[in-house]
Amino acid sequence: MSTYVFKTMDFAGVKARGEVEGESKQAVSDQLKARGLIVLEVADKHASRELNFAFTKTVKVSELAVFSRQLATMISSGMSILRALYVLDEQTESKFLKETVVQVRKDVEGGLSLSDAMARHPKVFNPLFVAMARAGEAGGMLEDALLRVADQLEKDASLRRQIKSAMVYPILVIIFAVSVMMALVAFLVPVFEGVFKQFGGELPKITQVSVFMSHAVLGYWWLMFALAGGAALAFIKWKKSTWGRKQWDRFRLRIPMKIGTIVQQVAVARWSRTLASLTGAGVPLLLALEITGKTGGNVVVEEAMEGVIASVKRGGTISAPLAQAPIFPAMVTNMVGVGEETGALDAMLGKVADFYDDQVGASVKALTSIMEPIMIIVIGGIVGFIVISMYMPLFTVYNSIH
């Protein structure tokens, strides 16, 4: 079977286009006419000549949130899922998301449910998205479930933007500091070194360090870049490994200067909102806990969920094992306990998520205020070290003259 692209129009005048597999153009045309569509064009799909790399095939969280909200809006207006997917295929700008929507639409046309079709694309639709869609289909409230997913994705995107905006200033300062140091070492130190050779004698230790750095930068710059690249690749590979991920996630929680606190607050906020969305959509509790652990973004949360799942299977509570996990503050466990007692677990978890969203914002501002003077001191120290190291021999010569 071959793949064909088509353009159609229904009796209301709404145009659509997409892709479909068939034996021939005539078979595809007959298939479209059987759906009550007016066929405008059917053509072979030519292979794209563009270069595609695996790491470029990603979908932004914001794009996925818009997709979920648009799909929910169209379904709530009475549009069928299949027709809604045709419309989304037409107007989706992200190439990878568009390709995924086309595949999902084909699977739905082939008889699969929307959630099962989405489950075939885990790079785009994570277990949370699939579980919410499946619960919505089972309960006859798919549009509500999709809106919950959109809210969840938008909140996650908001948290990420807060963290990224806080890191912009320190990163720029670090880049500036390194650039200044490299410029001084590469251009200023060699000039002074030529002057020092005319004086003769032994250079001070601090000056010898600067001269050594200058020779290393000018003579072995390629080796420095190679070592930096190798170290970065080794770190990424280590962090992606099972053992490395556990060590890295635990280390992040212990980083000083409020960084570890922010990591904890982000993890708790994401955990609370995810579990609230799943339980509110009617997902079975055990499945909701399992998905929440997998999408928590931290191995400590995942391990805590294993204890919670074991407790629930024995007929116990969620709050009791949470109290044993150091990543969850006492306020969280108490509010979860109240939610279990009152039957309003999703509402309590939503309040916890809102609280920690606000806490992340406050912690990020505090971190920024702490890092500003530290960065100024670091830059001043780097420049001061090089300047003093260059002037020390001059002071020595001056003292010897007198």
Buried (B, 14 or more C-beta within 10 A) or exposed (E): EEBBBBBBBBEEEEEBBBBBBBEEBEBBBEBBEEEEBEBEEBEEEEEEEEEEEEEEBEBEBBBBBBBBBBBBBBBBEEBEBEBBBBBBBBEBEBBBBBBBBBBBBBBBBEEBBBBBBBBBBEEBBBBBBBBBBBBBBBEEBBBBBBBBBBBBBBBBBBBEEBBEEBBEEBEEBEEEBEEBBBEBBBEBBBEBBEEBEEEEEEBBEBBEBBBEBBBEBEEEEEEEEEEEEEEEEEEEEEEEEEEBBBEBBBEBBEEEEBBBBBBBBBBBBBBBBBBBBBBBBBBEBEBBBBBBBBBBBBBBBBBBBEBBBEBBEEEEBBBBBBBEBEBBBEEBBBBBBEBBEEEEBBBBBBBBBBBBBEBBBEBBEBBBEEBEEEBEEBBEEBBEBBEBBBEBBBEBBEEEEE
